Amino acid sequence: MSIQRNHGSPYDRGSADSYYQRGFGPHWYPEGTGNGERIQEEDMSPDQIAEYTIGFEENEQAKNFKDWD
């Protein structure tokens, strides 16, 4: 699987959700974050959900979280 890492991709959204500690919730934006339609988990392919999961888990393992202080 070739992971797309562009802004709004499933990988990008997974990484961002982990960074901001929003919790696990697969989604993505085909036209870039905040642009166009938000694609929810039920409309994602298994590969897209896997890419979201990889982005989320990689950031969790790196412990790269937003410092809210």
C-alpha positions in Angstrom: 0.0 0.0 0.0 1.3 3.4 -0.9 0.3 5.9 1.8 -0.8 9.3 0.7 0.3 11.9 3.2 -1.2 15.1 1.7 -3.2 17.6 3.7 -6.7 16.1 4.3 -5.7 12.5 3.5 -6.7 9.7 5.8 -3.1 9.4 7.1 -3.0 13.2 7.7 -6.3 13.2 9.6 -5.3 10.2 11.7 -2.0 11.9 12.6 -3.8 15.2 13.4 -6.5 13.5 15.5 -3.7 11.9 17.6 -1.7 15.2 17.8 -4.7 17.1 19.1 -5.8 14.1 21.3 -9.2 14.1 19.7 -9.4 10.3 19.8 -9.7 7.7 17.1 -12.4 8.5 14.4 -11.5 7.7 10.8 -12.4 10.3 8.3 -10.8 12.4 5.5 -11.2 15.3 3.2 -10.6 14.5 -0.6 -10.3 18.3 -1.3 -8.0 19.0 1.7 -8.8 19.6 5.3 -11.9 21.7 5.8 -12.6 21.9 2.1 -15.5 20.1 0.5 -17.1 17.0 1.9 -15.8 15.2 5.0 -15.8 11.5 4.3 -16.9 9.5 7.3 -15.7 6.0 8.3 -18.7 4.2 6.9 -17.9 5.6 3.5 -14.2 4.8 3.6 -12.5 1.8 2.0 -10.6 -0.6 4.1 -7.3 0.8 2.8 -8.3 4.3 3.7 -9.2 3.2 7.2 -5.8 1.5 7.4 -4.1 4.7 6.3 -5.9 6.7 9.0 -5.0 4.1 11.6 -1.3 4.2 10.6 -1.2 8.0 10.9 -2.9 7.9 14.2 -0.7 5.0 15.6 2.6 6.5 14.3 1.8 9.8 16.1 0.7 7.9 19.3 4.0 6.0 19.3 6.0 9.2 18.8 4.1 10.9 21.6 3.9 14.0 19.5 1.0 15.8 21.2 -0.1 19.4 21.2 1.1 21.3 24.3 -2.0 23.1 25.5 -0.1 25.1 28.2 
